């Protein structure tokens, strides 16, 4: 669930909506791979059409449900050579 600016999300919304991601098949074009079918999960980045550099939108926060049943917020902070760096902060146990 996309919940807004990372630094401003300090508690779990009163009725958090959850969504399960679905993986979509590759298009068949050379080099294509499977991808996330969930719109919100495809919003975390910008891709420069000229340089082909992918840049995260670090102000976007996602609410994620933890295995313990609690919640955390997550943001993407870096993308370099196929490696994604994220920041996670626990909101509730």
C-alpha positions as CSV (number, residue, x, y, z in Angstrom):
1,X,0.0,0.0,0.0
2,X,1.4,3.4,-1.0
3,X,0.9,5.7,2.0
4,X,2.7,9.0,1.2
5,X,5.9,10.7,2.3
6,X,8.2,8.4,4.2
7,X,9.2,10.9,6.9
8,X,5.5,11.8,7.6
9,X,4.3,8.2,8.0
10,X,4.6,7.5,11.8
11,X,1.7,5.2,12.5
12,X,-0.4,2.5,10.8
13,X,-3.5,3.9,9.1
14,X,-6.7,2.9,10.9
15,X,-7.9,0.6,8.2
16,X,-4.8,-0.4,6.1
17,X,-5.6,-2.0,2.8
18,X,-3.4,-4.8,1.7
19,X,-2.7,-6.0,-1.8
20,X,-1.0,-9.1,-3.0
21,X,1.3,-8.7,-6.0
22,X,1.0,-10.7,-9.1
23,X,4.0,-11.5,-11.4
24,X,3.3,-10.9,-15.1
25,X,5.0,-12.9,-17.8
26,X,7.8,-11.4,-19.9
27,X,6.7,-9.7,-23.1
28,X,8.8,-12.0,-25.3
29,X,11.0,-9.2,-26.5
30,X,14.7,-9.9,-26.3
31,X,16.0,-9.3,-22.8
32,X,12.5,-9.0,-21.3
33,X,11.8,-10.5,-17.9
34,X,8.8,-11.1,-15.6
35,X,7.5,-7.9,-13.9
36,X,5.2,-6.8,-11.1
37,X,1.6,-6.5,-12.1
38,X,0.7,-4.1,-9.3
39,X,0.6,-0.5,-10.3
40,X,1.8,0.9,-6.9
41,X,4.8,-1.3,-7.0
42,X,5.8,0.1,-10.4
43,X,5.7,3.7,-9.1
44,X,8.9,3.7,-7.0
45,X,11.2,4.7,-9.8
46,X,11.7,7.2,-12.7
47,X,13.6,6.2,-15.8
48,X,15.4,8.8,-17.8
49,X,14.5,8.1,-21.5
50,X,17.8,9.6,-22.7
51,X,20.4,8.1,-20.3
52,X,18.4,5.0,-19.3
53,X,19.3,5.7,-15.7
54,X,16.7,4.5,-13.1
55,X,16.3,6.7,-10.1
56,X,14.1,5.9,-7.1
57,X,11.5,8.3,-5.7
58,X,12.8,8.3,-2.1
59,X,9.8,10.3,-0.7
60,X,7.3,7.5,-1.5
61,X,6.5,5.2,1.5
62,X,4.9,1.8,1.2
63,X,3.1,0.2,4.1
64,X,4.1,-3.5,4.3
65,X,2.7,-6.2,6.5
66,X,5.3,-8.1,8.5
67,X,5.3,-11.9,9.1
68,X,4.6,-11.1,12.8
69,X,1.3,-9.4,11.8
70,X,2.7,-5.9,12.5
71,X,3.4,-3.2,9.9
72,X,6.5,-1.3,8.7
73,X,7.1,1.4,6.2
74,X,9.5,1.0,3.3
75,X,11.1,3.3,0.7
76,X,13.5,2.6,-2.2
77,X,16.6,4.7,-1.7
78,X,19.0,3.6,-4.5
79,X,19.2,1.5,-7.6
80,X,22.5,0.7,-9.1
81,X,23.5,-2.1,-11.6
82,X,20.4,-4.1,-10.8
83,X,20.7,-3.8,-7.0
84,X,17.9,-2.1,-5.1
85,X,18.6,-0.5,-1.7
86,X,15.6,0.1,0.7
87,X,15.0,1.7,4.0
88,X,12.6,0.0,6.4
89,X,11.2,1.3,9.7
90,X,8.9,-0.7,12.0
91,X,5.6,1.0,12.8
92,X,4.0,-1.7,14.9
93,X,5.0,-5.1,16.3
